Amino acid sequence: MRILMIILSVFVLSSLAQAQPEHDAAFAIENLGDGIYVHHGKHLDIDEGYQGDICNISFVVGTKGIAVIDTGGSLKVGQQLRQAIRQVSALPVLYVINTHVHPDHIYGNAAFLADRPQFIGHDKLATAMQLRQEQYTKLNVKLLGVDANGTVQVMPTISVKDTLQLDLGDRKLLLTAHPAAHTNTDISLIESKTSTLFTGDLLFTERTPVIEGDIKGLIIELEQLKNSPAKQVVPGHGIATQHWLEALNNEQRYLQVLLADIRASIKKGESMESTMNTAAATEKDNWLLFNVANRRNINYLYPVLEWE
């Protein structure tokens, strides 16, 4: 694995040397206080206006070094993040943590190869990345065009099967691997000094939640997160919030309504197409990008729930 990382580093660094971006003032970083920083991704659908910058990407600065939490959807976005970090601190990037397999969260990793961090993800992340590599590469080229250049997979060097603690000096990060929920590769983490919880895409605020794993499992994991000692939460998409219990409840409500409505449609013998127009319709005014995201959720869940 180390040999492969070195080879990949040489390949990516040669391309980086040709064009290192200056700090992009439009790439806004919010200081949540005491070493916690987040860049909020834009609320764009992946099929309309996607430019690799739609998820929240964060970093935590300790006395020993820095941990990055998700890196965006392209090398370009990862470079913007790295430049923003360097405006805050010259400490080494020790860890790059991917909260799950989706391409908008992992494809900025290559921007950090020069820092030689440990790349960390769920125990099932490496396999999921390998299985989706061809699909995601084609998708990036289609959606990003020239901005896809240099965007390559960087595999995890450390996997989390249960929990893992990382030391940044004055603070620690406790990572937890979750069973199938949003995906089958979800991890969350809580930072000890400020009690900031990073949920990845287990939690969405503002934007319609997305399911590509197990909706029933996701409802359970959201309930478990309510036991967290968190004081503030950074979701995978949407604004960071101190009203995190309310945010968890909002997503649970949507998922429970969606699950109940799809089950009811199946019981009545209604088609999936018909169900797309009715399931969770009462939630429409509560979420951004509802029409497209909710229909995708139904398209994924209906065939699964038919076999309950």
TORTOR-947546 format. One record per atom (N, C-alpha, C, O): residue in one letter; x, z, y. Coordinates in steps of 0.02 Angstrom, whole numbers, plus 50000, padded with zeros to 5 digits. Layout:
N
aXZY
...
***
This chain:
308
m500415000049940
m500005000050000
m500435000050063
m500284996450111
r500975004050064
r501425004350121
r501754997550134
r501834995450191
i501954994050079
i502264987450087
i501764982550119
i501944978750163
l501134982850096
l500634978450124
l500514979950197
l500414975350238
m500524986350215
m500434988350284
m500994985550328
m500874983250384
i501624985850302
i502194983350340
i502134975850352
i502234973350407
i501954972150298
i501874964950304
i501334963250355
i501424958950397
l500764966850351
l500214965750397
l500434967450468
l500234964050516
s500824972750476
s501054974850542
s501464969250574
s501364967650633
v501924966350535
v502354960950562
v501924955050585
v502044952250638
f501424953250544
f500994947650560
f500604948950625
f500574944650669
v500304954850629
v499884956350686
v500294957450749
v500114955150803
l500864960950742
l501284962450800
l501564956150831
l501674955850892
s501694951050790
s501954944750817
s501444941450862
s501614938450913
s500804942050843
s500274939250886
s500164943450948
s500014940851001
l500234950050940
l500144954450997
l500684953351049
l500554953851109
a501284951851026
a501844951051072
a501734945151120
a502004944951175
q501324940351098
q501204934451139
q500734935951198
q500784932751250
a500284940851188
a499794942151242
a499534949251237
a499014950351206
q499884953951268
q499634960751272
q499194961351334
q499424959951389
p498564963451327
p498124963751384
p498294969451430
p498534974751408
e498174968451495
e498214973951541
e497584978151535
e497084975851506
h497604984251562
h497014988451557
h496414985151590
h496454982851647
d495864984851554
d495254981751579
d494824987151612
d494564991551578
a494754986651677
a494374991751714
a493644991751693
a493304996851700
a493394986151666
a492704985851644
a492594989451577
a492024990751557
f493144991051543
f493094994551479
f493065002051495
f493575005451495
a492465004451509
a492385011151535
a492465016451481
a492205015851426
i492835021651499
i492925027451455
i492605033551489
i492755035051546
e492175036951453
e491855042951479
e492225049051452
e492345049651392
n492405053551497
n492725059851479
n492175065051467
n491835067151513
l492095066951404
l491585071951387
l491835079051395
l491465083851385
g492475079751415
g492745086351428
g493245088651377
g493145087851317
d493805091351401
d494305094751359
d494565090351303
d494575092351245
g494775084251321
g495115079951273
g494675075551231
g494915072451183
i494025075051246
i493555070951209
i493355065051252
i493095065951307
y493475058951227
y493335052951266
y492925048051223
y493025047551162
v492465044451256
v492065039551219
v491945033351262
v491835033851323
h491975027651230
h491765021351260
h491095019451228
h491065018551168
h490575018951268
h489915017251243
h489845009651236
h489925006051285
g489695007451176
g489585000351164
g488954997851198
g488515001851214
k488914991351208
k488334988351240
k487754987551191
k487864986851131
h487154987851217
h486564987051175
h486404979651167
h485954977051199
l486794976351125
l486694969251110
l486584968451035
l486874972050995
d486154963751018
d486054962250947
d486614957850921
d486894953750958
i486794958650859
i487364955050831
i487244947550831
i487734943750830
d486624945250833
d486484938050834
d486394935250905
d486324929250914
e486394939650955
e486284937351024
e486764940951071
e486654946751089
g487284937351091
g487744940151140
g488264944851112
g488614948151151
y488334945251046
y488824949751017
y489534947651036
y489714941851029
q489924952451059
q490604951051079
q491084956251050
q491644957151074
g490854959750997
g491284964550963
g491284971450994
g491654975850972
d490864972551045
d490884978951081
d490184981751086
d489894982051141
i489894983751029
i489214986351030
i489164993551005
i488634996651013
c489684996150974
c489645003050948
c490045007750992
c490445005551034
n489945014250983
n490335019151018
n491015020050984
n491045020750923
i491545019851024
i492215020950998
i492535026551040
i492475026651101
s492865031151006
s493065037451037
s493785039251021
s494085036350976
f494045043951059
f494695046851041
f494725054151063
f494415056151112
v495115057951026
v495205065151038
v495945066351050
v496365064251010
v496105069651105
v496805070951123
v496965078351109
v496675082751139
g497445079451063
g497675086251050
g498385087051075
g498665082451106
t498685092951063
t499365094151087
t499885090451045
t500435089151069
k499725088850983
k500185085150939
k500105077650943
k500585073850934
g499495075350957
g499365068250957
g498625066750963
g498225071150981
i498455060650947
i497785057950960
i497465055450896
i497795052650853
a496815056550890
a496415053650836
a495915048750867
a495565050550914
v495895042750840
v495415037650863
v494845037350812
v494955037650752
i494235036950838
i493645036850795
i493275030250806
i492925029450856
d493355025650760
d493115018850762
d493485014950817
d493725017850866
t493535008350806
t493975004350848
t493654998050875
t493994994050908
g493014996950862
g492684991050888
g492694985250839
g492944985850783
g492424979550861
g492294973950817
g492794968350818
g492684963150787
s493354969150854
s493864963850856
s494524966850878
s494564972350906
l495054962950866
l495714964950891
l495704965850966
l496004970450992
k495354961351001
k495304961751074
k495014968451097
k495284971551142
v494474970551066
v494164976951085
v494634982751067
v494694987451106
g494964982351009
g495444987450991
g496014987951041
g496234993451057
q496244982351066
q496774982251117
q496534985451182
q496904989151214
q495914983951200
q495634987151260
q495604994651252
q495764998451299
l495404996851193
l495385004051180
l496075007151183
l496175012351214
r496565003851152
r497245006551152
r497515006951223
r497835011951241
q497395001951264
q497615002151334
q497275007851372
q497595011151413
a496635008951358
a496275014451391
a496565021151370
a496625025751412
i496735021851307
i497045028051283
i497695029351320
i497835035051339
r498095024151330
r498735024851363
r498665026751437
r499145029151467
q498085025451465
q497955027751534
q497835035251535
q497895038451588
v497655038151478
v497505045251473
v498095049351448
v498235054751473
s498445046651397
s498975050551365
s499495046051333
s499335040651309
a500115048351333
a500655044751299
a500805047751230
a501275045551197
l500415052651209
l500515055651144
l500385050551088
l500015045751098
p500695051551031
p500605046650977
p499905046650948
p499575051850945
v499685040750927
v499055040150890
v499215041850817
v499545037950783
l498985047550795
l499145049850727
l498645047350675
l498825046150618
y498015046650696
y497485044950648
y497015039750679
y496835040250738
v496805034950638
v496265030450655
v495735031350601
v495855029950542
i495155033750621
i494615035550575
i494055030450580
i493795029250635
n493875027450524
n493295022850522
n492705026450491
n492745028950435
t492155026750529
t491575030550505
t491185027050451
t490805030250414
h491255020350445
h490945016650390
h491165009350394
h491585007650435
v490905005250351
v491184998550338
v490964993250388
v491274987950389
h490464994250428
h490194988850468
h490704985950517
h491104989650545
p490694979350526
p491244975950562
p491314977950635
p491864977550662
d490764980050667
d490824982050737
d491204988650745
d491364990550802
h491354992050690
h491714998450692
h492434998050669
h492835002450686
i492624992950630
i493264993050596
i493764987750617
i494354988350601
y493544982650652
y493984976850662
y494444977350723
y494804972650738
g494434983050757
g494944984350808
g495544988050781
g496014989350818
n495534989750716
n496074993650686
n496764990650697
n497244994350709
a496804984050693
a497464980750695
a497824982050761
a498444981650763
a497464983750814
a497774985150878
a498214991350875
a498634992450919
f498134995450823
f498495001850819
f499055001750766
f499365006850754
l499174995950736
l499684995650684
l500374997650711
l500765000750674
a500524996050773
a501174997750801
a501275005250806
a501845007650807
d500735009050809
d500775016350814
d500915019650746
d501075025550743
r500835015850693
r500935018350625
r500535024750610
r500805029650586
p499885024650626
p499475030450609
p499255030350536
p499385025450501
q498945035550515
q498575035450452
q497875032650467
q497545034850513
f497675027750427
f497005024850433
f496555028350381
f496715028250322
i496005031250404
i495615035750362
i494895033350357
i494595031250406
g494625033750296
g493925031950286
g493655035050222
g494015038450185
h493035033850210
h492675036150150
h493025033750087
h493355028550087
d492955037450034
d493255035749969
d493045028749945
d493405025549908
k492455026449967
k492205019949946
k492335014449998
k492135008749988
l492675016150052
l492755011350107
l493195005450087
l493024999750101
a493755006750054
a494225001350037
a493884996049994
a493954990050006
t493514998249944
t493164993549900
t492644989549939
t492584983549931
a492264993049982
a491744989650021
a492054984550068
a491784979150077
m492624986150098
m492964981450143
m493194975250104
m493124969650128
q493474976350046
q493704970650006
q493124966149985
q493194960049988
l492574969049965
l491994965149943
l491694961150000
l491414955749989
r491744963650062
r491424960350119
r491904956350161
r491704953350211
q492544956150142
q493044953150185
q492894945850202
q492914943950261
e492734941850152
e492594934750165
e491984933950210
e491994930050257
q491464937750195
q490844937350234
q490974939350307
q490744935950353
y491324944850317
y491444947350384
y491914942850423
y491834941950484
t492404939850389
t492854935250423
t492474929250450
t492564927250508
k492044926350409
k491634920650431
k491174922650488
k491074918850535
l490884928650483
l490424931050535
l490794931850601
l490534930050653
n491394934750599
n491774935650660
n491954929050693
n491894928350754
v492164924150653
v492334917650681
v491714914450712
v491754911550766
k491144914950678
k490524912050703
k490304915350769
k490094911850815
l490334921950772
l490054925550829
l490544926550886
l490334926650944
l491184927150870
l491674928850921
l492084922950946
l492374923251000
g492104917450908
g492504911750928
g493234913450933
g493524916350887
v493554911850990
v494274913050998
v494424920450998
v494994922450983
d493944924651016
d494064931951016
d494144934750946
d494334940550938
a494004930650895
a494124932750826
a494854932150806
a495054934750754
n495244928650846
n495954927650829
n496314934250822
n496264938650865
g496694934950767
g497064941050755
g496654946850727
g496924952250715
t496014945650718
t495574950950692
t495604950950616
t495314946650583
v495954955850589
v496064956250517
v495874963150492
v495834967950531
q495754963650428
q495604970150398
q496234974350393
q496764971950373
v496164980650411
v496694985550399
v496384990950354
v495924994550375
m496634991350294
m496334995750244
m496515003050255
m497035004450285
p496095007650232
p496265014750239
p496875016650198
p496985014050143
t497285021050226
t497855023850190
t497705030750162
t498045033150116
i497175033850188
i496935040350163
i496185039850154
i495835037450199
s495935042050098
s495215041850086
s494925048850083
s495275053650064
v494295049450101
v493945055850101
v493395055550048
v492925051750053
k493475059649998
k492985059849943
k492475065349955
k491885064549937
d492685070849985
d492245076549999
d492335078550072
d491955076450116
t492865082550086
t493035084350155
t493785083650165
t494165083650116
l493985083150227
l494695082650244
l494795085550314
l494405084050360
q495305089650322
q495455092550387
q496085089450416
q496595088850381
l496055087450479
l496615084550514
l496815089150571
l496385091950605
d497465089850582
d497725094550632
d498005090650691
d498465086550683
l497735091750750
l497985088650812
l498355093750855
l498505092250913
g498505099550828
g498875104650865
g498415110150888
g498325115150854
d498105109250947
d497665114350975
d496955113650949
d496505117450968
r496845108850906
r496175107650879
r496215104250812
r496715101050795
k495685105050773
k495655102050707
k495025097750702
k494525099050736
l495065092750660
l494495088550645
l494305089550572
l494725088850528
l493685091150559
l493435091850490
l493005085750475
l492475084850504
l493245081650427
l492895075550407
l492485076950345
l492705080550300
t491885074150342
t491445074950285
t491215068050260
t490955064050299
a491315066750197
a491055060550166
a490345061750142
a490195066850110
h489905057150158
h489195057850141
h489005053450083
h489305048150073
p488505055550044
p488215050949994
p487855045250029
p487795045350091
a487615040349992
a487315034450021
a486775036350072
a486315040150056
a486835033650132
a486365035050186
a486295028750229
a485955024050209
h486615028550287
h486625022450327
h486955016850287
h486705011250283
t487535018350256
t487865014050207
t488075018650150
t487875024450147
n488485016050105
n488765020450053
n489485022450071
n489865024650028
t489675021650136
t490355023150158
t490375027650220
t490855027450257
d489855031650230
d489795035450292
d490215041850291
d490215045550242
i490575042950347
i490875049550358
i490675051850428
i490575047850474
s490625058450436
s490545061450502
s491125066350512
s491475068050464
l491225068550573
l491755073450585
l491575077750644
l491235075650691
i491805083950641
i491705088650696
i492375091150720
i492815092750680
e492445091550785
e493065093750817
e492985101150836
e492475103250862
s493505105150821
s493435112450822
s493435115550892
s493115120650902
k493785112550939
k493875115851004
k493265115351048
k493085120151082
t492935109551049
t492345108551090
t491705108151049
t491155107551077
s491765108450983
s491185107750938
s490815101250951
s490205101050956
t491205095750956
t490915089150963
t490845085950894
t491325085550856
l490245083750878
l490095080550815
l490065073050825
l489705070550868
f490455069350785
f490445062050785
f490085059850721
f490325061250666
t489525056550728
t489095055150671
t489185048150641
t488915046750588
g489565043750676
g489535036750655
g488805034450658
g488415037050698
d488625029650617
d487955026850620
d487435030750580
d486885028350567
l487615036850559
l487085041250533
l486575042550588
l485975043350574
l486805042750650
l486365044050706
l486405038550758
l486945036550779
f485825036050779
f485755031550836
f485355035250890
f484885038850874
t485545034350952
t485125036451008
t484965030251050
t485385025751055
e484385029951077
e484145024351119
e484005018151076
e483455015451079
r484485015851039
r484445009651001
r484125010850932
r484245016050902
t483725006150908
t483385006850844
t483885008050788
t484345004050779
p483785013350748
p484235014650691
p484215008850641
p483725005250635
v484775008150606
v484855002750556
v484995005950489
v485375010850484
i484695003150437
i484815005650368
i485075000050325
i484774994650321
e485635001250292
e485894996650242
e486115000550181
e486514998150141
g485855006450174
g486035010650117
g485415013350083
g485065009650048
d485275019750094
d484715023150061
d484325026950115
d484575031850142
i483725024650131
i483335027750184
i483175035050168
i483185039350212
k483015036350104
k482865043250085
k483495047650090
k483455053350111
g484055044750071
g484685048450078
g484855049750151
g485115055050168
l484715044850194
l484855045650265
l484425051250295
l484675055250336
i483805051450277
i483365056850301
i483645063650281
i483635068350320
i483885064150219
i484165070450195
i484805072250233
i484895077950253
e485245067350244
e485875068750279
e485755070750351
e486115074950378
l485255067850383
l485075069850451
l484855077150452
l485015080950498
e484485079150401
e484265086150396
e484865090750388
e484885096150417
q485355088550348
q485955092550338
q486355093250402
q486645098550416
l486385087950442
l486755088150505
l486465093350554
l486825095650598
k485845095050546
k485535100050590
k485855106850582
k485765111250624
n486215107950527
n486565114250515
n487245114550549
n487595119550545
s487435109150583
s488085108850615
s488135113850673
s487635115250706
p488735116450685
p488835120750744
p488965116850808
p489225119550856
a488775110550808
a488925106050864
a488625108450930
a488085111450931
k488985107050984
k488725108051051
k488565101451085
k488155101151131
q488885096151062
q488715089351086
q488855084451029
q489245085850984
v488515078751033
v488565073850979
v488715066951009
v488425064951059
v489175063450976
v489305056450991
v489015052350934
v489285052550879
p488475048650946
p488175044650892
p488565038150882
p489025036650920
g488385034350832
g488705027950821
g488505022850873
g488905018550891
h487895023350898
h487635018950950
h487195023150996
h486825027450973
g487245021851061
g486835025551108
g487225031051142
g487795032451125
i486895034151191
i487225038951233
i487405045351195
i487025047751154
a487995048151211
a488175054751185
a487715059951217
a487485059051274
t487575065251180
t487075069951204
t487205077051182
t487495078251129
q487005081751224
q486995088851205
q486315090651174
q486245096051145
h485835086151181
h485175087351151
h485155084051082
h484735079851068
w485625086051041
w485735082350979
w485215083950926
w485075079650884
l484935089950927
l484395091350878
l483795086950891
l483475084450845
e483635086050955
e483085081550973
e483235074350950
e482795070850925
a483865072350958
a484055065550936
a483995064750861
a483755059650837
l484205069750823
l484135069450751
l483395069150731
l483205065350686
n482985073150764
n482275073250749
n481945066450765
n481515064150728
n482165063350820
n481885056850839
n482025051650785
n481585047750766
e482645051550761
e482815046550710
e482455048150645
e482215043550611
q482425054450626
q482065056250565
q481335053950569
q481065051350520
r481035055050626
r480335053050634
r480245045550623
r479805043450585
y480675041550655
y480645034350645
y480715032450572
y480325028550545
l481215035350539
l481335033650469
l480755035750424
l480565032050378
q480475041550437
q479915043950396
q479295039650406
q478935038150358
v479165037550468
v478605033050481
v478725026350447
v478275023550415
l479325023750454
l479495017250423
l479415017650347
l479125013150317
l479675022850317
l479625023650244
l478895024050222
l478695020750175
a478495028150256
a477795029050237
a477405022550246
a476985020850204
d477535018950300
d477165012750313
d477335007350262
d476885003750239
i477965006650245
i478155001650195
i477845003350128
i477584998950093
r477875009650109
r477575011750046
r476825010250045
r476555007849995
a476485011650101
a475765010350105
a475615002850099
a475125000950066
s476024998750130
s475924991450125
s476014988950054
s475634984850030
i476524991550021
i476654989549952
i476064991649907
i475844987849864
k475814997649918
k475255000149878
k474634995849888
k474234994849842
k474554993249949
k473974988949964
k474064981849941
k473594977849943
g474674980149919
g474814973349898
g474964968649956
g474934962549947
e475124971350014
e475294967150071
e475994964150064
e476434967350035
s476084958150088
s476734954850082
s477254957950128
s477084961550174
m477874956350114
m478414958850157
m478344955950227
m478454959450276
e478164949550232
e478084946450297
e477544949850338
e477624951050398
s476994951450305
s476464955050340
s476684962050360
s476524964350415
t477054965250317
t477304972050330
t477774972150390
t477804977050426
m478154966750399
m478614966450456
m478244966950523
m478544968950573
n477614965150524
n477234965350586
n476884972050598
n476614973350651
t476894976450547
t476504982650552
t476894989050542
t476754994050574
a477394988950497
a477744995150479
a478114997950540
a478484994450574
a478005004350552
a478325008150607
a478145005350676
a478505006650724
a477605001650681
a477404998750746
a477285004150799
a477375002850859
t477085010050777
t476965015550825
t477615017950858
t477595021550908
e478185015950831
e478835018050858
e479115012950908
e479645014150937
k478775007550918
k479055001850956
k479305003851026
k479835001651047
d478935007951061
d479105009551130
d479645014951135
d479845016751190
n479865017451079
n480355022851080
n481075020551073
n481545024451081
w481175013951058
w481845011651041
w481995004851072
w481545000651080
l482625003751089
l482864997251111
l482974992651051
l483104995050996
l482934986051063
l483044981051011
l482594982150950
l482794980750893
f481994984750962
f481564986750906
f481344980950864
f481374981250803
n481114975550896
n480814970050858
n481294967250805
n481104966350747
v481904965850826
v482374962750780
v482634967850729
v482684966250670
a482804973850751
a483104978850705
a482594981450655
a482754982450597
n481994982650678
n481474985250632
n481304980150579
n481214981950520
r481254973750598
r481114968550548
r481674968050497
r481544967050438
r482294968750519
r482854968650472
r482814974550424
r482944973850364
n482644980350450
n482574986250407
n482044985150353
n482154986850295
i481494982250373
i480944980950325
i481164975750274
i481024976350215
n481514970650298
n481764965450252
n482224968350199
n482234966150142
y482614973350218
y483074976550171
y482694981550125
y482814981750065
l482244985450155
l481944991050118
l481364988950073
l481274991950020
y480974984050094
y480374982250055
y480534980649982
y480214983449937
p481014976249967
p481164974849897
p481424980949858
p481304981549798
v481774985349893
v482024991349860
v481454996049843
v481424998649787
l481004997049890
l480465001849880
l479934999149831
l479555003049803
e479904992649822
e479444989749772
e479594992549702
e479144992849660
w480224994549690
w480434996749623
w480445004249616
w480725006849568
e480155007849663
e480135015249657
e479735017349596
e479665023249582
***
